[in-house]
Amino acid sequence: MEGAARLSGVNELPTPTWNYLHINDVPVSVPTGAASPSYPPAEKIPGGTGPEASAWLSRSADARESVVVTHGQRRERPVELTVGGKDDARIRDTLVTLCDDSEADVVVVARSDRDGDATCGSRLRLDLARGARAHVHVYVAMHDGYQYIDDIGAALADDASLDVHYHLLGAGLTVCGLRTENVGFRAAVDVDVRYLCRGNQTLDMNYNLRLSGRKSTADLNAYGVLFDNARKTLRDTIDLVRGGKGAQGNENETVLLAGDGVVNKSLPVILCDEEDVVGNHGATIGSVSEEQLQYLRARGLDDQAANALFARSVIDSATSQAPTAAARDAALFAARRFLGDDAVDDVLDASGVEGKEEA
């Protein structure tokens, strides 16, 4: 790689506001390198991180794949996309096309085998035909020297459904963007986000769920814990587009502040250009009270052990829901970093998962 470039408009809010909070987008510097062609079909589907970041990922990808699941078929094995490890691609550009009434799992795992500085990413496009079903899992667990950009865009036809499960377990900088175009009748999107941030890590998320189909639905739920001096921004937008009569969207976030130096920015947004629609949003942000800490201390837990309890629920969820060995190993990597080496066996036992973390 030669030199560096600064991307603009990354994770840009659909309706920029409150400039003094610096919440409208996130600045990202990336290495420059040789350009390579992208998949033309994927260009028709916008991603959540914005045009400039998406274009950079496409140009810089060193692994490309186009997967088609034919009419009425259920793909037995997940489409597994790993980046960042010593045997993995650095940046992936993937198009998954699901024909009528087909179904597939897609697993994106960003991991790092050793300390160092690197920029990794994944650009994923999902084209869902009538009645298609896609289940996406994103796992991020990297050393603090790494920055990772995850860009997802999806188009849904009539009766198509998409569920996306994020387990964002740490990197120096994690940038995640998701944009869905619910163009079909009764199309449905369900997004579930679990995250942990510690040290001086930064997590920036932008989820833009557009409901343009009649009776289409979108639900987003997020839960996370911030430690030390971590910084996190969540922009979650339900956009009730004209023509989407009967559409319903809900978004909710719960944030636990477990460090004196943390910075949290939560911006739930409902946009509406149609009548006969329902949109609900909210965020709950708080810290552990001194009374609760005293209760735990009285039972033999110091503050560090108490904080580990808060992280444990996110890691247990990541481990028990891991659809592949690589995803499980990413969760165990996070367990080591947040809970210590001795906690890995306990996490495996509690999650009912057999096996050990790969070296």
C-alpha positions, 0 to 999 in steps of 0.5 A: 500500500502506498500513502493514505486517503481520507474518506468523507461522508462515511456513515453519514446521517440521512438528515444531517443535524447537530453539527456541533456534536460531530455526529453526522458522519465519521472521518476515516483514513484508509491506505491507497492501492491498486484499483480493481473492478467491482461487480456491476450488479452490486452497484445498483444496491447502496450500502450503509457506509456511503458511496465513498467508503463503498467504492473504496472497499470495492476498489481495494478488495483482494477477494471477490465472490458472487453467490446465487441460490436458485429458486426454492433452494435452502443453501446447506452451508453458510456463505462464510466471509473471513477477513483479517487473519493470516490466511484470510483476505484483507478486504472482501467484495461479495454479492449474494443473490437469492432467487424466489423462495430461496434461503441462505446464511451469510457469516462475516468474521473480522479477526486478527491473529496478532498485534499490528496495524491494518485496515480490513473490510467487507462489502456485502450486497444482498439481492432478495427476490420474492419470498427469499430469506437471508440470515446474516451474522457479523462478528468483529473481534480484532486487536486495537491496531486494526480498523475494520469497515463493514458495509452492507446493502440489501434490496428486498422484493415481495415477502422477502425477509432479512435478519442481521445479527451483529456481535461487535466485540472490539477493534481500534476503529469499527465502522458498520453501515447497513442500508435496506431497500424494502421495495416489496409488499410485506418485506421484513427486516430484523436487526439485532446488535450486541457490542462491547467497547473498551480502552480507547476503541471507537465504534461507529454504526449507521443503520438506515432501514427504508420502508417503501413497500406496503405493509413492510416492517423493520425492527432494530434492537441494540445493546452494548457496554462501554468501558474505560475511554471507549467512544461509540456512535449509533445512528439508527434511522427508520425511513417511512418512504412514500408509497409504503402504506401500512409500514411499521418500524421500531428501533430501541437501544440500551447502553450501559456506561461502565467507565468514567471516560466513555463517550456515547452518542445515540441518535434514533431517527424516524423519517416519515413521508407517508400516512397510515404508518407506525414508527417508534424509537427510543434509547435508554442510557445509564450507568451502574449505580453506587448502590448496585456496586456496593451490593456486588462488593458485599458479595466479594466482587471488586469493580473489575469483576463487576464490569466483567459481569456486564461484558459476559452477557454479550460474550455469552450471546456471541458464543452461543449464537456463533454459526461457524467455528470462525465466529465462535473463535472470534467470540472466545478471542473477545472473552480472553480480552474482556474476561481473562484467559481463565474465563474461556472454559466457563464461557464455553460451558455456559453457552453449551458449545464444545471446542477450543479457540484456535491459536 
